[in-house]
Amino acid sequence: MKYFLFPSFSLQGSGEGRRDLSLSLSFLLIFSLLSALCGAQPLSGGTSAPCGTVLPGFSESPYFREQVMSFVYNPDINVHINAPSAEHFDAAKPVKLVLYALPNGNSTDWTIGKLPAQGDDWHYFIQHIGAQTRYLRQADTTCNWVTVYLEARQKSWGTWRKAGEGRDAKIVQTVEYLRSLFAPYRPQVVLSSHSGGGNFVFGFMDAQEELPAYVERIVFIDSNYNWDDKRYGHKLAAWLEASPGHSLFVACYDDANALYNGKPFVSRKGGTWHRTKLMRKYIRRHVRYLDWECAEDDSIVCHAADRHRVYFYARKNPERQIYHTILVERNGYIHSLLTGTPLESRGYRFMKTPAYRAYVQDSVCYPHPFPFPPRDEGAMTGSDFVRMTADMDAEARDSLAFRELTNGNVPQRLRRPFYLKDTLADAQGRRHEVVLCVLPDFLALGSDADFLRLPLLPRTAQRVADHYGAVLPTRKLSDLIHRHATLKLVPRPMTPDSTMTTLPVFARHDSLVSAACPPLPPCGPFLMAGHKKDIAVTNRLHTEPGRLFIYGWHYPDGRAIQPLSAAHGIGYVDYSHGVRLVRDEVLIDGCLHSLRAALQDPVLYALFSDESGPMERTGYGE
């Protein structure tokens, strides 16, 4: 699990990063001055934009109200999808699905980019793919621009490909799966890469005899290190010949002439300068009917064909600088996708001043939405689960529930986070602005039309929370969630007897809750509370191991029926229990922290706990 506790600002890093940073810092002051014009829109705890096309399973981002989804596609591929806001997604237009394979050593957040804040890592300022995507959306309204950030767990696609058998086939499977998510919108697939991300594209090519027709554009931004004429030439040439709609963009610089600390770091034949020459010569020899042109001056040499459908850009380097990330930052992502179209170089210039400054997101890193994967259309419903598990014991039932929940079998409407904002006091009485990311309802299994708010054993609830980077609420958090709830339901206790721990009673109680709910808004934020007790975490987890702690079931006026109780052991669950997930990321005075770490901090714990002293254990099973 990654937390964004910002280190002191430093120029430490790789050779290319330090040199590129020196060329990037000149823009930071301008970015800061433009913060009032761009960045975060109101969080989803506030008002929301009018509904348009709400994509199933997506959440509304704190930035520009974009629709986002993050999940892990096995094995170890971190996927983050950024689509236009519901208001601006036009279902009548096709999706331009750009699969952007991240460069080595970079996180998705760094690749998206943001305005600068004190202590930021310099990686935030060298790509700005998020802002360049937003620029594309306003420049080209003929389609819905969707960027998919693909990050290997090892931060290196080369390392990832070597880590197990069949990894290249998994790349193809990943591409086709992502394409299927947008099937209703006629997706036009682009394979895009920077630096080591090119290894992802070459893995895609290695896995099949020919490139599929659905790939409309391939982009190598200083990323074609793996090029080999014999291995890839015939595949790329056949793909270009197959359709005039297939486009290739390649950009590089003379890395063989670059210096780092006064010394060359790339051999004459080891970098993209040499590979691009080989690639261009092969295409020129083997792809028929291309009408080539060449433009050259003291700085660049460009070879292009068919009105820039095929485009090779090479920057000369007599000054012996490192331009590796500058090729992206200076409108490179924009240019790679608009080259060969009527919008090429309109309103921007490649390798010139960034044209996307007004679209850089806010300097604040808000808590990320819950990383629920897309729900499989064929996944079991709540009714299916009740039928299948009616005769199971609690452990067997929870085992199945854990599998379904961690596979994304969660209703689309009930997975969108609510950003809860408040001002709270720490243990020394100092007030802090906080933003929490909470699940809008208790955890449920099934479809929007047929789901079950599912009571779980505390250890299963903890495992689900851990899987999704979340914590279970404290008593104070339970009260806070109820106070901020937009829908406060009246508790509906049932007769306490031996059946209250059985699944039919779970289902019966949930049907009573659902019947009492007014229609939920089709989009926009909501937060429900009052209809279940929380499985809670407390300081007593340390002093009373093996116990279940429950709290809540609030009346609309805020009074809780259930005080914090350890009356039951760890193996108990009944119909009244609910699992509320709180993201293990909290914004405190504009800085992102781990909520678990805050609960264990001798001062910050009091923001989120009304007990005396910090917590030694923040979950069941620790």
Stockholm file with secondary structure:
# STOCKHOLM 1.0

chainA/1-622         MKYFLFPSFSLQGSGEGRRDLSLSLSFLLIFSLLSALCGAQPLSGGTSAPCGTVLPGFSESPYFREQVMSFVYNPDINVHINAPSAEHFDAAKPVKLVLYALPNGNSTDWTIGKLPAQGDDWHYFIQHIGAQTRYLRQADTTCNWVTVYLEARQKSWGTWRKAGEGRDAKIVQTVEYLRSLFAPYRPQVVLSSHSGGGNFVFGFMDAQEELPAYVERIVFIDSNYNWDDKRYGHKLAAWLEASPGHSLFVACYDDANALYNGKPFVSRKGGTWHRTKLMRKYIRRHVRYLDWECAEDDSIVCHAADRHRVYFYARKNPERQIYHTILVERNGYIHSLLTGTPLESRGYRFMKTPAYRAYVQDSVCYPHPFPFPPRDEGAMTGSDFVRMTADMDAEARDSLAFRELTNGNVPQRLRRPFYLKDTLADAQGRRHEVVLCVLPDFLALGSDADFLRLPLLPRTAQRVADHYGAVLPTRKLSDLIHRHATLKLVPRPMTPDSTMTTLPVFARHDSLVSAACPPLPPCGPFLMAGHKKDIAVTNRLHTEPGRLFIYGWHYPDGRAIQPLSAAHGIGYVDYSHGVRLVRDEVLIDGCLHSLRAALQDPVLYALFSDESGPMERTGYGE
#=GR chainA/1-622 SS CCCCCCCCCCCCSCHHHHHHHHHHGGGHHHHHHTGGGSSBCCCTTSCCCCCCCCCTTCEECTBTTCEEEEEEETTTEEEEEEECCTTTCCTTSCEEEEEEECCTTCCHHHHHCCCCCTTCCGGGGSCCHHHHHHHHHHHCCSSEEEEEEEEETTSCHHHHHHTSTTHHHHHHHHHHHHHHHTGGGCCEEEEEEEGGGHHHHHHHHHTSSSCCTTEEEEEEESCCTTCCIIIIIHHHHHHHHHCTTCEEEEEEECGGGCEETTEECSCTTTSHHHHHHHHHHHHHHHSTTCCEEEEECSSEEEEEETTTTEEEEEECCTTCCCCTTHHHHTTHHHHHHHTTSTTTTSSCCTTSSCSCGGGCCCSSCCCCCCCCCCCCTTSCCHHHHHHHHTTSCHHHHHHHHHHHHHTTCSCSTTSSCEEEEEEEECTTSCEEEEEEEECSSSCEEECSSSEEECCCCHHHHHHHHHHTTEECCCHHHHHHHHHHCSEECCCCCCCCSGGGGSHHHHHHHHHHHHHHSCCCCSSSCCCEESSSEEECCCTHHHHSTTEEEEEEEECTTSCEEEEEEEEEETTCCCTTEECCCEEEEEEETTEEECHHHHHTSTTGGGGTCCSSSCCSCCSTTC
#=GC SS_cons         CCCCCCCCCCCCSCHHHHHHHHHHGGGHHHHHHTGGGSSBCCCTTSCCCCCCCCCTTCEECTBTTCEEEEEEETTTEEEEEEECCTTTCCTTSCEEEEEEECCTTCCHHHHHCCCCCTTCCGGGGSCCHHHHHHHHHHHCCSSEEEEEEEEETTSCHHHHHHTSTTHHHHHHHHHHHHHHHTGGGCCEEEEEEEGGGHHHHHHHHHTSSSCCTTEEEEEEESCCTTCCIIIIIHHHHHHHHHCTTCEEEEEEECGGGCEETTEECSCTTTSHHHHHHHHHHHHHHHSTTCCEEEEECSSEEEEEETTTTEEEEEECCTTCCCCTTHHHHTTHHHHHHHTTSTTTTSSCCTTSSCSCGGGCCCSSCCCCCCCCCCCCTTSCCHHHHHHHHTTSCHHHHHHHHHHHHHTTCSCSTTSSCEEEEEEEECTTSCEEEEEEEECSSSCEEECSSSEEECCCCHHHHHHHHHHTTEECCCHHHHHHHHHHCSEECCCCCCCCSGGGGSHHHHHHHHHHHHHHSCCCCSSSCCCEESSSEEECCCTHHHHSTTEEEEEEEECTTSCEEEEEEEEEETTCCCTTEECCCEEEEEEETTEEECHHHHHTSTTGGGGTCCSSSCCSCCSTTC
//
